[in-house]
Structures are given as C-alpha cells and as structure tokens.
C-alpha cells in the first residue's frame, strides 16, 4: 500500500516496489552473517544487539520520511 500511496501511476508503483524490495533483501541478507561475525569477534551479544538498536533507529528515521504526504515524482521536479 505504501508504494501506491506514494506514486500516481502503476508503472511508478512497480518501479518503486522493485527498488525498495531489492535494497531491502540485500540489506536483510547481510544481517545474519554480520550479527554472527560481531558475536564471534566480541565473544558476547552486546555488540550485535547495539547494531540491532542502531538499525531500528535508522528504520524509524526512514519510516518517518516515507510517511510524509508526498509523491515520488514531487521529489524529482
């Protein structure tokens, strides 16, 4: 629904959805190996959990930006 609310035409919605899902899947694929590497390096869960909190904070910031009442093509023009 987010993509259709931020675009005016179906093609724009499809393009925005493809871009967001591609970036999202790439970032989410890096999460478990990074979490494991941080745990292996530190020997405890504090650094990976701090990373998760930082990611959550970034998600809040980007989510608030995505919730603005603007269309995608308004940003380009």
C-alpha positions as CSV (number, residue, x, y, z in Angstrom):
1,X,0.0,0.0,0.0
2,X,2.9,2.4,0.7
3,X,4.1,2.2,-2.9
4,X,0.6,3.0,-4.3
5,X,0.1,5.9,-1.9
6,X,3.5,7.5,-2.9
7,X,3.0,7.2,-6.7
8,X,0.5,8.4,-9.2
9,X,0.9,5.8,-11.9
10,X,1.1,2.0,-11.8
11,X,4.5,1.9,-13.5
12,X,5.9,4.2,-10.9
13,X,4.5,2.0,-8.1
14,X,6.1,-1.1,-9.7
15,X,9.4,0.6,-10.1
16,X,9.4,1.9,-6.5
17,X,8.4,-1.5,-5.2
18,X,11.2,-3.2,-7.1
19,X,13.8,-0.8,-5.9
20,X,12.7,-0.9,-2.3
21,X,12.4,-4.7,-2.2
22,X,15.8,-5.2,-3.9
23,X,17.6,-2.9,-1.4
24,X,15.6,-4.5,1.5
25,X,16.5,-8.0,0.6
26,X,20.2,-7.1,0.0
27,X,20.4,-5.5,3.4
28,X,18.5,-8.3,5.2
29,X,20.7,-10.9,3.6
30,X,23.8,-9.2,5.2
31,X,22.2,-9.2,8.7
32,X,22.7,-12.7,10.0
33,X,26.4,-13.1,8.8
34,X,27.2,-9.6,10.3
35,X,25.4,-10.5,13.5
36,X,27.4,-13.7,13.8
37,X,30.7,-12.1,12.9
38,X,30.2,-9.4,15.6
39,X,29.3,-12.1,18.1
40,X,32.4,-14.2,17.2
41,X,34.7,-11.1,17.4
42,X,33.4,-9.9,20.7
43,X,32.5,-13.2,22.4
44,X,29.2,-11.9,23.7
45,X,26.0,-10.4,22.4
46,X,26.4,-6.8,23.3
47,X,27.9,-5.5,20.0
48,X,25.3,-7.3,17.8
49,X,22.5,-6.1,20.0
50,X,23.8,-2.5,19.7
51,X,23.9,-3.0,16.0
52,X,20.3,-4.1,16.0
53,X,19.3,-1.0,18.1
54,X,21.1,1.2,15.6
55,X,19.3,-0.5,12.7
56,X,16.0,0.0,14.5
57,X,16.8,3.7,15.0
58,X,17.6,4.1,11.3
59,X,14.3,2.3,10.4
60,X,12.4,4.8,12.5
61,X,14.1,7.7,10.7
62,X,13.5,6.3,7.2
63,X,9.9,5.2,8.1
64,X,9.1,8.8,9.2
65,X,10.5,10.0,5.9
66,X,8.4,7.5,4.0
67,X,5.3,8.5,5.9
68,X,5.4,12.1,4.6
69,X,2.5,13.2,2.4
70,X,4.5,13.5,-0.8
71,X,4.6,11.7,-4.1
72,X,7.8,10.2,-5.6
73,X,7.7,12.5,-8.7
74,X,7.3,15.6,-6.4
75,X,10.9,14.9,-5.3
76,X,12.3,14.9,-8.8
77,X,10.5,18.0,-10.1
